[in-house]
Amino acid sequence: MTRLWLIRLGKNGEFENAALQNNVLTLSFGIAEDISNLKDRDALIAKFAALYPNDKPNRHRNFAAQINQLVNVAENGDLFVTPFKTTSTIGIGRIVGPYKPGPNGEITRPVEWLKTDLPRESFKQDLLYSFGAFMTVCEIARNNALSRVQQVLKAGSDPGDGTAPAATRPGATTEPTIEAEDQPVNLEEVARDQIVRRIASVFTGHDFTRLVAAILTAQGYKTRVSPPGADAGIDIVAGNGPLGLDSPRVVVQVKSGKFAVDQPTLQALIGSIQDTHADHGLIVSWGGYTSAVQRRVNELFFRVRLWGREELIDNLLTTYDRLPEDIRAELPLRRMWALVLDDESAGET
């Protein structure tokens, strides 16, 4: 029976592009040699103890357990989910080949990507909670996670936990695995998921434009919001100074739907910059951007800014205390403190 794994591709997403382009999972954990002869966790613990004698035993056990799952326990045909740090989306793939060392001895397994750009809201909160586990590799076994991920592949949405748990794989290895549900989670990631859901449900259509304008106003701009309806490609104009006439002067296009902004939309904004004698343009797109638009980020760096949902939330959080009361009432937030886990508790490489 198929298993489901959570696999992260670097603490900062440094292995994500290569994984997508080359259809291979690549992890490090400080390994730079062929470990195909190490067939269980105990052997890997001994290897880490030899490589890093000054590290604490808990670190050896933690890293060895995760590597063992990817190298020795996960089987061809197993599914995995990867929360992408670089795009804030979620990918689903299938493992299609055995472990082999990479060019520099890193850990690799070939995969087939089935989905690479699923919005996080495609999954219900309990699965997102599991996806937030502070592990690089762990199994997601509870709450019918496998069948629900399979349903997301078929229908695009998570039906929730409503069926009996899957049976244990016949003849499956008895090697213990780390389960995501038993691990500490990234509370910041969980909190941001909740904020995303709130914004998506409360600030739709013109109200989303109102939220963007409030953030810009809190950042010191004088703003004018176009009324609902046809806007000729300009939803907000913003400028500095008492009358909003001083630079930088910005024209803003706001897209609240699920569709990614494409090249024609970008070109229309660039035309609006020229037509209005503005200095810069800003597009705020809840549905993100096509790959063609993303490739132009550096080219347009000094003319256009692209905010996706992550950038929007970053700017929202830094200005929240200065937002109007009605906005804060619709989106009530509270600051909190959370423990920062070290490498013995967390597993990202």
Helices and strands as residue ranges (DSSP letters): E 4-7, H 16-22, E 24-27, H 41-51, H 57-68, I 69-73, E 79-83, E 90-95, E 100-101, E 107-118, G 120-122, H 125-131, E 137-139, H 145-155, G 180-182, H 187-202, H 206-218, E 222-225, E 236-240, E 246-255, H 263-276, E 280-285, H 291-294, E 304-307, H 309-319, G 320-322, H 325-330
